[in-house]
């Protein structure tokens, strides 16, 4: 099995990768929460080509994708966004999306993407992510050093979520 994590840009191929993974992620997050019609409308909004190009071409945003035998298996979007109050005085970066396709959610695949993330974000004091409280990645994020710092509600469907923070480790 050939596993590689690499940067993804706003090319036609890059957008296809983003859209295929983002659609799976949205369905997994919200299929049990909203009607199919509302979910399909939301997916259409989230898979807007112009918005995706703007997002990926923003200099403060990076997308990393992990591939298994050349098939997209997961991704992370790392970006500079306004941080929660508890992090205002620190140099931090946000993982705005973090996802693995269930069929590829293995230790080797997660490790490949995680190591690439650490390399990219080593200049920051902390990493933060907002995840639904039902997100199956929470135990993995905790293994990676993230801790739940606060509970909140996340749009677009006002679902309970956690803000999780990982402070830089001494050996990094």
Backbone as ProteinMPNN parsed JSONL, in Angstrom:
{"seq_chain_A": "XXXXXXXXXXXXXXXXXXXXXXXXXXXXXXXXXXXXXXXXXXXXXXXXXXXXXXXXXXXXXXXXXXXXXXXXXXXXXXXXXXXXXXXXXXXXXXXXXXXXXXXXXXXXXXXXXXXXXXXXXXXXXXXXXXXXXXXXXXXXXXXXXXXXXXXXXXXXXXXXXXXXXXXXXXXX", "coords_chain_A": {"N_chain_A": [[0.845, -1.174, 0.0], [0.702, 2.115, -0.988], [1.222, 5.082, 0.579], [0.869, 8.523, 0.737], [1.228, 11.906, 1.713], [0.411, 15.119, 0.649], [0.637, 18.547, -0.558], [-2.269, 20.228, -1.764], [-3.538, 21.977, -4.477], [-5.495, 24.649, -6.023], [-6.247, 23.503, -8.535], [-7.891, 21.901, -11.349], [-7.854, 19.154, -10.811], [-7.19, 19.248, -8.075], [-9.468, 20.514, -7.009], [-11.404, 18.574, -7.571], [-10.548, 16.545, -5.866], [-10.827, 17.837, -3.354], [-13.636, 18.333, -3.381], [-14.739, 15.728, -3.548], [-13.915, 14.561, -1.12], [-14.847, 16.458, 0.746], [-17.627, 16.339, 0.334], [-18.217, 13.72, 1.218], [-17.487, 14.07, 3.888], [-19.316, 16.032, 4.803], [-21.767, 14.689, 4.471], [-21.38, 12.567, 6.279], [-21.268, 14.005, 8.67], [-23.786, 15.313, 8.899], [-25.994, 13.801, 7.974], [-27.767, 12.478, 9.672], [-28.982, 14.509, 10.961], [-30.287, 16.547, 9.548], [-32.815, 17.029, 6.996], [-32.819, 15.249, 3.854], [-33.127, 16.941, 1.66], [-32.404, 19.509, 2.662], [-29.788, 18.898, 3.368], [-28.677, 18.31, 0.835], [-28.889, 20.844, -0.363], [-27.125, 22.278, 1.261], [-24.722, 20.93, 0.739], [-24.4, 21.589, -1.972], [-23.917, 24.329, -1.713], [-21.482, 24.269, -0.345], [-19.795, 23.126, -2.166], [-19.05, 24.934, -4.091], [-17.408, 26.108, -6.874], [-16.069, 28.601, -7.392], [-15.846, 29.701, -4.778], [-14.311, 27.708, -3.542], [-11.916, 27.877, -5.003], [-11.106, 30.463, -4.291], [-10.745, 30.026, -1.548], [-8.666, 28.056, -1.471], [-6.643, 29.399, -2.797], [-6.0, 31.438, -1.13], [-3.455, 32.998, 0.64], [-3.117, 32.433, 3.313], [-3.993, 29.906, 3.728], [-3.728, 26.378, 3.602], [-3.998, 23.255, 2.009], [-3.766, 19.901, 2.734], [-3.537, 16.646, 1.475], [-4.053, 13.198, 1.962], [-3.11, 10.342, 0.247], [-3.935, 7.065, -0.798], [-2.54, 4.637, -2.607], [-2.787, 6.39, -4.813], [-5.417, 7.266, -4.504], [-7.584, 9.646, -3.116], [-7.691, 9.866, 0.371], [-8.063, 11.283, 2.683], [-8.107, 14.546, 4.258], [-6.841, 17.781, 5.269], [-7.532, 21.133, 6.036], [-5.716, 23.894, 6.647], [-5.635, 26.946, 8.243], [-5.327, 30.512, 8.71], [-7.408, 32.037, 10.842], [-9.7, 34.078, 12.748], [-9.102, 33.511, 16.159], [-10.307, 31.593, 19.017], [-11.18, 33.232, 22.1], [-9.54, 32.367, 24.272], [-7.132, 31.886, 23.044], [-6.143, 34.214, 22.016], [-3.803, 35.674, 22.639], [-1.716, 34.253, 21.627], [0.395, 32.654, 19.151], [-1.252, 31.028, 16.817], [-2.82, 28.447, 14.816], [-5.472, 27.24, 12.727], [-7.151, 24.165, 12.209], [-9.324, 23.889, 9.927], [-10.832, 22.017, 8.574], [-10.79, 18.536, 8.941], [-10.41, 15.329, 8.012], [-10.987, 11.862, 7.36], [-11.687, 9.396, 4.965], [-13.889, 6.776, 5.756], [-13.182, 4.171, 4.823], [-10.458, 4.315, 4.611], [-9.455, 5.006, 7.026], [-7.057, 4.392, 8.774], [-4.314, 3.599, 10.991], [-1.829, 4.013, 9.695], [-2.493, 5.731, 7.556], [-3.599, 7.941, 8.911], [-1.348, 8.696, 10.395], [0.471, 9.459, 8.385], [-0.744, 11.814, 7.314], [-0.924, 13.34, 9.654], [1.789, 13.688, 10.431], [2.709, 15.271, 8.299], [1.13, 17.509, 8.741], [2.181, 18.384, 11.211], [4.771, 19.101, 10.444], [4.213, 21.272, 8.784], [3.068, 23.09, 10.557], [4.839, 23.73, 12.574], [5.872, 26.174, 13.494], [4.051, 27.386, 15.116], [2.511, 28.188, 18.277], [0.297, 26.857, 19.158], [-2.285, 24.629, 18.025], [-5.598, 24.627, 16.804], [-8.936, 23.341, 16.678], [-12.329, 23.076, 15.716], [-14.795, 20.818, 16.437], [-17.638, 18.701, 15.897], [-19.43, 17.439, 18.7], [-20.016, 14.818, 18.381], [-18.133, 13.827, 16.666], [-16.257, 11.271, 15.204], [-13.498, 11.43, 15.143], [-12.514, 12.523, 17.468], [-11.294, 10.906, 19.614], [-8.885, 10.209, 18.285], [-7.767, 12.746, 17.805], [-7.324, 13.49, 20.442], [-5.375, 11.591, 21.122], [-3.343, 12.691, 19.648], [-2.69, 14.839, 21.128], [-4.502, 16.924, 21.435], [-6.769, 18.781, 23.455], [-9.969, 19.125, 24.928], [-11.13, 22.322, 25.205], [-13.258, 24.077, 25.392], [-16.85, 24.152, 25.186], [-19.182, 24.634, 22.578], [-21.427, 25.891, 20.055], [-21.866, 24.99, 16.74], [-22.181, 26.409, 13.482], [-23.557, 25.058, 10.411], [-25.934, 24.166, 11.397], [-26.38, 24.482, 14.053], [-25.141, 22.691, 15.938], [-23.941, 20.924, 18.839], [-20.586, 21.464, 19.799], [-16.996, 21.054, 20.21], [-14.224, 23.065, 21.084], [-11.034, 22.289, 20.478], [-7.672, 22.165, 21.582], [-4.241, 21.992, 20.85], [-1.265, 22.279, 22.347], [2.048, 23.268, 21.532], [4.551, 20.799, 21.686], [7.436, 20.121, 23.732], [9.528, 18.773, 22.359], [9.234, 19.401, 19.698]], "CA_chain_A": [[0.0, 0.0, 0.0], [1.483, 3.339, -1.126], [0.564, 6.182, 1.286], [1.625, 9.769, 0.64], [0.503, 13.131, 2.02], [1.019, 16.218, -0.095], [-0.153, 19.76, -0.731], [-3.262, 20.235, -2.839], [-3.777, 23.342, -4.943], [-6.798, 24.893, -6.644], [-6.31, 23.061, -9.929], [-9.086, 21.087, -11.599], [-7.679, 17.909, -10.053], [-7.258, 19.569, -6.654], [-10.857, 20.772, -6.652], [-12.104, 17.282, -7.578], [-10.155, 15.872, -4.623], [-11.491, 18.539, -2.257], [-15.083, 18.138, -3.433], [-15.11, 14.344, -3.241], [-13.733, 14.337, 0.315], [-15.724, 17.359, 1.505], [-18.99, 15.818, 0.246], [-18.295, 12.586, 2.148], [-17.403, 14.599, 5.243], [-20.581, 16.705, 5.125], [-22.79, 13.64, 4.62], [-21.129, 11.861, 7.545], [-21.562, 14.899, 9.794], [-25.127, 15.864, 9.014], [-27.081, 13.007, 7.395], [-28.739, 12.096, 10.697], [-29.403, 15.718, 11.663], [-31.179, 17.355, 8.713], [-33.467, 16.293, 5.909], [-32.0, 15.042, 2.655], [-33.234, 18.142, 0.835], [-31.562, 20.545, 3.275], [-28.404, 18.437, 3.245], [-28.259, 18.495, -0.556], [-28.701, 22.282, -0.575], [-25.897, 22.669, 1.951], [-23.595, 20.368, -0.029], [-24.247, 22.417, -3.177], [-23.266, 25.579, -1.292], [-20.111, 23.995, 0.077], [-19.01, 22.658, -3.312], [-19.025, 26.024, -5.056], [-16.07, 26.162, -7.481], [-15.442, 29.912, -7.166], [-15.491, 29.82, -3.361], [-13.213, 26.779, -3.26], [-10.695, 28.45, -5.586], [-10.709, 31.569, -3.41], [-10.265, 29.457, -0.285], [-7.372, 27.387, -1.636], [-5.637, 30.356, -3.274], [-5.695, 32.378, -0.055], [-2.092, 32.732, 1.117], [-3.123, 31.973, 4.699], [-4.661, 28.602, 3.735], [-3.046, 25.25, 2.975], [-4.714, 21.977, 2.033], [-2.962, 18.689, 2.619], [-4.354, 15.465, 1.196], [-3.363, 11.919, 2.05], [-3.53, 9.439, -0.824], [-3.598, 5.647, -0.68], [-2.484, 4.135, -3.985], [-3.263, 7.487, -5.663], [-6.813, 7.575, -4.224], [-7.699, 10.539, -1.958], [-8.159, 9.138, 1.542], [-8.368, 12.218, 3.756], [-7.534, 15.869, 4.039], [-6.92, 18.816, 6.292], [-7.348, 22.508, 5.587], [-5.07, 24.64, 7.723], [-5.766, 28.346, 7.859], [-5.345, 31.604, 9.681], [-8.741, 32.602, 11.053], [-9.785, 34.6, 14.12], [-9.05, 32.414, 17.117], [-11.127, 31.747, 20.222], [-10.65, 34.192, 23.076], [-8.487, 31.788, 25.089], [-5.89, 31.789, 22.267], [-5.894, 35.521, 21.39], [-2.457, 36.172, 22.924], [-0.758, 33.247, 21.181], [0.535, 32.408, 17.714], [-2.001, 29.784, 16.622], [-3.369, 28.16, 13.488], [-6.694, 26.455, 12.807], [-7.48, 23.08, 11.298], [-10.737, 24.183, 9.676], [-11.419, 20.728, 8.184], [-9.896, 17.403, 9.171], [-11.309, 14.226, 7.672], [-10.519, 10.64, 6.707], [-12.739, 8.505, 4.471], [-13.927, 5.619, 6.658], [-12.492, 2.997, 4.288], [-9.009, 4.524, 4.696], [-9.139, 5.542, 8.349], [-6.148, 3.46, 9.443], [-3.208, 4.248, 11.694], [-0.805, 4.443, 8.731], [-3.019, 6.873, 6.806], [-3.668, 9.073, 9.849], [0.018, 9.104, 10.743], [1.049, 10.163, 7.246], [-1.286, 13.173, 7.253], [-0.574, 14.041, 10.89], [3.195, 14.094, 10.377], [2.8, 16.387, 7.358], [0.547, 18.66, 9.454], [3.144, 18.861, 12.21], [5.854, 19.776, 9.725], [3.705, 22.539, 8.27], [2.626, 23.996, 11.619], [5.802, 23.729, 13.686], [6.187, 27.53, 13.954], [2.95, 27.902, 15.923], [2.464, 27.787, 19.686], [-0.827, 25.944, 19.376], [-3.197, 24.301, 16.93], [-6.952, 24.473, 17.332], [-9.928, 22.799, 15.768], [-13.68, 22.949, 16.244], [-15.386, 19.57, 15.955], [-18.905, 18.306, 16.503], [-19.22, 16.565, 19.853], [-20.209, 13.44, 17.918], [-17.123, 13.516, 15.653], [-15.501, 10.06, 15.547], [-12.062, 11.711, 15.2], [-12.119, 13.09, 18.761], [-10.272, 10.098, 20.301], [-7.616, 10.336, 17.576], [-7.232, 14.082, 18.091], [-6.812, 13.443, 21.809], [-4.101, 10.86, 21.054], [-2.368, 13.609, 19.054], [-2.389, 15.889, 22.093], [-5.552, 17.931, 21.545], [-7.609, 18.701, 24.639], [-11.188, 19.933, 24.855], [-10.974, 23.551, 25.982], [-14.557, 24.694, 25.622], [-17.982, 23.653, 24.413], [-19.842, 25.702, 21.856], [-22.387, 25.437, 19.054], [-21.293, 25.31, 15.438], [-23.084, 26.496, 12.332], [-24.754, 25.784, 10.009], [-27.137, 23.54, 11.939], [-26.368, 24.708, 15.505], [-24.839, 21.439, 16.609], [-22.964, 21.068, 19.919], [-19.223, 21.205, 19.344], [-15.887, 21.327, 21.106], [-13.002, 23.668, 20.595], [-9.927, 21.493, 21.005], [-6.397, 22.852, 21.401], [-3.014, 21.223, 21.053], [-0.114, 23.165, 22.549], [3.3, 22.747, 20.997], [5.29, 19.933, 22.595], [8.831, 20.555, 23.878], [10.435, 18.124, 21.406], [8.843, 19.712, 18.318]], "C_chain_A": [[0.892, 1.239, 0.0], [0.702, 4.493, -0.506], [1.448, 7.409, 1.192], [0.701, 10.942, 0.964], [1.204, 14.275, 1.323], [0.066, 17.398, -0.184], [-1.115, 19.593, -1.898], [-3.535, 21.687, -3.193], [-5.111, 23.427, -5.677], [-6.797, 24.619, -8.141], [-7.602, 22.272, -10.12], [-9.014, 19.784, -10.799], [-7.803, 18.158, -8.552], [-8.679, 19.824, -6.185], [-11.679, 19.486, -6.642], [-11.811, 16.51, -6.298], [-10.886, 16.505, -3.441], [-12.984, 18.232, -2.246], [-15.486, 16.713, -3.086], [-14.987, 14.071, -1.74], [-14.677, 15.199, 1.145], [-17.169, 16.848, 1.481], [-19.171, 14.642, 1.207], [-18.32, 13.064, 3.598], [-18.731, 15.232, 5.664], [-21.69, 15.675, 5.334], [-22.612, 12.919, 5.95], [-21.515, 12.719, 8.751], [-23.045, 15.144, 9.992], [-26.265, 14.986, 8.517], [-28.137, 12.602, 8.417], [-29.358, 13.298, 11.403], [-30.438, 16.515, 10.875], [-31.79, 16.494, 7.612], [-32.527, 16.192, 4.71], [-31.996, 16.291, 1.771], [-32.332, 19.264, 1.376], [-30.091, 20.164, 3.158], [-27.88, 18.648, 1.827], [-28.047, 19.969, -0.895], [-27.395, 22.755, 0.053], [-24.664, 22.156, 1.204], [-23.353, 21.212, -1.274], [-23.567, 23.735, -2.842], [-21.788, 25.356, -1.007], [-19.204, 23.551, -1.071], [-19.022, 23.684, -4.444], [-17.597, 26.208, -5.577], [-15.374, 27.483, -7.186], [-14.989, 30.075, -5.725], [-14.314, 28.911, -3.004], [-11.895, 27.306, -3.81], [-10.193, 29.591, -4.717], [-10.118, 31.047, -2.107], [-8.861, 28.875, -0.446], [-6.275, 28.329, -2.132], [-5.289, 31.421, -2.241], [-4.323, 32.012, 0.526], [-2.042, 32.235, 2.558], [-3.768, 30.593, 4.843], [-3.799, 27.563, 3.021], [-3.952, 24.02, 3.077], [-3.706, 20.862, 1.834], [-3.909, 17.522, 2.397], [-3.483, 14.232, 1.359], [-3.985, 11.006, 0.997], [-3.088, 8.02, -0.475], [-3.683, 5.083, -2.092], [-3.135, 5.123, -4.961], [-4.747, 7.826, -5.5], [-6.878, 8.498, -3.012], [-8.359, 9.822, -0.787], [-8.543, 10.05, 2.703], [-7.722, 13.554, 3.469], [-7.631, 16.722, 5.288], [-6.769, 20.157, 5.587], [-6.877, 23.293, 6.799], [-5.112, 26.106, 7.34], [-5.682, 29.291, 9.051], [-6.753, 32.161, 9.727], [-8.752, 33.202, 12.457], [-9.891, 33.442, 15.116], [-9.982, 32.661, 18.294], [-10.411, 32.645, 21.236], [-9.472, 33.628, 23.867], [-7.138, 31.706, 24.366], [-5.45, 33.139, 21.698], [-4.46, 36.003, 21.56], [-1.36, 35.235, 22.415], [-0.723, 33.162, 19.659], [-0.06, 31.03, 17.436], [-2.46, 29.661, 15.173], [-4.523, 27.176, 13.654], [-6.713, 25.333, 11.775], [-8.979, 23.221, 11.026], [-11.499, 22.951, 9.189], [-10.371, 19.651, 8.421], [-10.756, 16.164, 8.992], [-10.536, 13.075, 7.035], [-11.729, 9.864, 6.212], [-12.732, 7.248, 5.339], [-13.15, 4.413, 6.14], [-10.971, 3.11, 4.352], [-8.573, 5.015, 6.068], [-8.339, 4.518, 9.152], [-5.026, 4.243, 10.111], [-2.169, 4.784, 10.713], [-1.248, 5.689, 7.958], [-3.074, 8.1, 7.702], [-2.282, 9.59, 10.18], [0.673, 9.876, 9.615], [0.571, 11.612, 7.201], [-0.881, 13.974, 8.491], [0.877, 14.521, 10.867], [3.408, 15.268, 9.425], [2.229, 17.657, 7.994], [1.538, 19.246, 10.454], [4.301, 19.604, 11.563], [5.418, 21.165, 9.287], [3.432, 23.553, 9.38], [3.618, 24.131, 12.768], [6.135, 25.114, 14.23], [5.115, 28.101, 14.889], [3.001, 27.368, 17.347], [1.375, 26.752, 19.934], [-1.605, 25.757, 18.082], [-4.582, 24.208, 17.552], [-7.892, 24.018, 16.239], [-11.273, 22.823, 16.477], [-14.308, 21.72, 15.611], [-16.74, 19.347, 16.627], [-18.617, 17.367, 17.672], [-19.384, 15.097, 19.495], [-19.128, 12.988, 16.931], [-16.314, 12.283, 16.062], [-13.99, 10.283, 15.606], [-11.601, 12.225, 16.56], [-11.101, 12.215, 19.489], [-8.903, 10.188, 19.615], [-6.976, 11.693, 17.851], [-6.661, 14.138, 19.503], [-5.491, 12.675, 21.879], [-2.982, 11.75, 20.52], [-2.058, 14.79, 19.97], [-3.422, 16.997, 22.198], [-6.356, 17.678, 22.819], [-8.831, 19.588, 24.426], [-11.0, 21.132, 25.768], [-12.31, 24.198, 26.3], [-15.614, 24.014, 24.767], [-18.671, 24.843, 23.761], [-20.894, 25.083, 20.931], [-21.86, 25.894, 17.707], [-22.366, 25.426, 14.356], [-22.772, 25.366, 11.357], [-26.024, 25.266, 10.672], [-27.165, 23.572, 13.466], [-26.186, 23.423, 16.307], [-23.814, 21.661, 17.727], [-21.57, 20.656, 19.43], [-18.229, 21.489, 20.462], [-14.855, 22.167, 20.361], [-11.879, 22.915, 21.298], [-8.618, 22.2, 20.644], [-5.266, 21.877, 21.672], [-1.866, 22.224, 21.168], [1.145, 22.487, 22.04], [4.035, 21.947, 22.078], [6.755, 20.378, 22.636], [9.759, 19.991, 22.819], [10.098, 18.432, 19.945], [9.513, 20.979, 17.827]], "O_chain_A": [[1.738, 1.398, 0.88], [-0.366, 4.851, -1.003], [2.633, 7.356, 1.522], [-0.456, 10.971, 0.545], [2.427, 14.401, 1.386], [-1.132, 17.28, 0.072], [-0.819, 18.915, -2.881], [-3.737, 22.524, -2.313], [-5.769, 22.415, -5.92], [-7.298, 25.427, -8.923], [-8.322, 22.01, -9.157], [-9.998, 19.367, -10.186], [-8.438, 17.382, -7.838], [-9.061, 19.403, -5.092], [-12.558, 19.323, -5.795], [-12.704, 15.897, -5.714], [-11.489, 15.805, -2.628], [-13.536, 17.904, -1.195], [-16.484, 16.511, -2.393], [-15.854, 13.423, -1.153], [-15.243, 14.731, 2.132], [-17.862, 16.916, 2.495], [-20.167, 14.577, 1.928], [-19.067, 12.542, 4.426], [-19.21, 14.985, 6.771], [-22.468, 15.787, 6.282], [-23.585, 12.687, 6.668], [-22.032, 12.202, 9.741], [-23.52, 15.179, 11.127], [-27.422, 15.392, 8.627], [-29.296, 12.403, 8.053], [-30.158, 13.14, 12.325], [-31.358, 17.091, 11.456], [-31.335, 15.382, 7.342], [-31.569, 16.955, 4.581], [-30.964, 16.647, 1.201], [-31.588, 19.886, 0.618], [-29.246, 21.015, 2.881], [-26.755, 19.115, 1.645], [-27.122, 20.305, -1.635], [-26.653, 23.534, -0.545], [-23.677, 22.877, 1.061], [-22.204, 21.519, -1.593], [-22.727, 24.209, -3.608], [-20.946, 26.169, -1.388], [-17.98, 23.598, -0.951], [-19.006, 23.32, -5.62], [-16.678, 26.441, -4.791], [-14.214, 27.492, -6.773], [-13.874, 30.533, -5.472], [-13.426, 29.307, -2.249], [-10.862, 27.192, -3.15], [-8.999, 29.684, -4.435], [-9.112, 31.564, -1.621], [-7.97, 29.167, 0.352], [-5.094, 28.07, -1.902], [-4.378, 32.22, -2.458], [-4.072, 30.854, 0.86], [-1.031, 31.674, 2.982], [-4.057, 30.159, 5.958], [-3.218, 27.837, 1.971], [-4.588, 23.785, 4.104], [-2.906, 20.875, 0.898], [-4.95, 17.418, 3.046], [-2.323, 14.218, 0.947], [-5.205, 10.909, 0.87], [-2.006, 7.808, 0.072], [-4.754, 5.053, -2.698], [-3.927, 4.736, -5.82], [-5.283, 8.604, -6.289], [-6.293, 8.183, -1.975], [-9.438, 9.245, -0.923], [-9.269, 9.635, 3.606], [-6.899, 13.684, 2.562], [-8.382, 16.434, 6.22], [-5.975, 20.295, 4.656], [-7.546, 23.346, 7.831], [-4.682, 26.48, 6.249], [-5.924, 28.928, 10.202], [-7.234, 32.707, 8.734], [-7.895, 32.866, 13.275], [-10.678, 32.514, 14.925], [-10.397, 33.793, 18.543], [-9.189, 32.785, 21.211], [-8.5, 34.343, 24.107], [-6.111, 31.48, 25.005], [-4.465, 33.193, 20.96], [-3.95, 36.692, 20.677], [-0.19, 35.419, 22.751], [-1.672, 33.542, 18.974], [0.533, 30.003, 17.767], [-2.482, 30.633, 14.418], [-4.549, 26.384, 14.596], [-6.34, 25.528, 10.618], [-9.804, 22.734, 11.798], [-12.711, 22.868, 9.386], [-9.192, 19.849, 8.126], [-11.72, 15.963, 9.73], [-9.579, 13.275, 6.286], [-12.696, 9.69, 6.952], [-11.662, 6.711, 5.627], [-12.523, 3.702, 6.925], [-10.268, 2.117, 4.168], [-7.418, 5.404, 6.242], [-8.851, 3.874, 10.067], [-4.823, 5.421, 9.817], [-1.678, 5.899, 10.887], [-0.449, 6.599, 7.738], [-2.643, 9.182, 7.302], [-2.068, 10.8, 10.239], [1.368, 10.86, 9.869], [1.378, 12.531, 7.066], [-0.536, 15.151, 8.386], [1.153, 15.658, 11.25], [4.203, 16.162, 9.713], [2.771, 18.747, 7.811], [1.709, 20.462, 10.53], [4.757, 20.624, 12.081], [6.179, 22.126, 9.409], [3.556, 24.757, 9.156], [3.248, 24.611, 13.839], [6.642, 25.213, 15.347], [5.279, 29.209, 15.4], [3.465, 26.255, 17.597], [1.506, 25.887, 20.8], [-1.585, 26.598, 17.184], [-4.728, 23.765, 18.691], [-7.681, 24.269, 15.053], [-11.35, 22.616, 17.688], [-14.346, 21.596, 14.386], [-16.958, 19.75, 17.769], [-17.663, 16.59, 17.628], [-18.933, 14.224, 20.236], [-19.202, 11.875, 16.412], [-15.745, 12.254, 17.153], [-13.266, 9.406, 16.076], [-10.397, 12.35, 16.783], [-10.097, 12.753, 19.956], [-7.875, 10.236, 20.29], [-5.773, 11.775, 18.101], [-5.628, 14.767, 19.731], [-4.586, 13.066, 22.617], [-1.819, 11.588, 20.889], [-1.248, 15.649, 19.62], [-3.237, 17.929, 22.98], [-6.595, 16.535, 23.21], [-8.742, 20.658, 23.824], [-10.742, 20.979, 26.962], [-12.476, 24.8, 27.361], [-15.306, 23.382, 23.756], [-18.729, 25.929, 24.337], [-21.2, 23.894, 21.028], [-21.455, 27.045, 17.547], [-23.323, 24.653, 14.318], [-21.718, 24.75, 11.514], [-27.086, 25.87, 10.522], [-27.879, 22.794, 14.099], [-26.957, 23.113, 17.216], [-22.915, 22.49, 17.584], [-21.403, 19.646, 18.748], [-18.559, 22.069, 21.496], [-14.643, 21.995, 19.16], [-11.781, 22.9, 22.525], [-8.474, 22.755, 19.555], [-5.325, 21.056, 22.587], [-1.539, 22.925, 20.21], [1.279, 21.266, 22.117], [4.124, 22.369, 23.23], [7.253, 20.951, 21.667], [10.7, 20.672, 22.413], [10.63, 17.782, 19.044], [9.298, 21.389, 16.686]]}, "name": "protein", "num_of_chains": 1, "seq": "XXXXXXXXXXXXXXXXXXXXXXXXXXXXXXXXXXXXXXXXXXXXXXXXXXXXXXXXXXXXXXXXXXXXXXXXXXXXXXXXXXXXXXXXXXXXXXXXXXXXXXXXXXXXXXXXXXXXXXXXXXXXXXXXXXXXXXXXXXXXXXXXXXXXXXXXXXXXXXXXXXXXXXXXXXXX"}
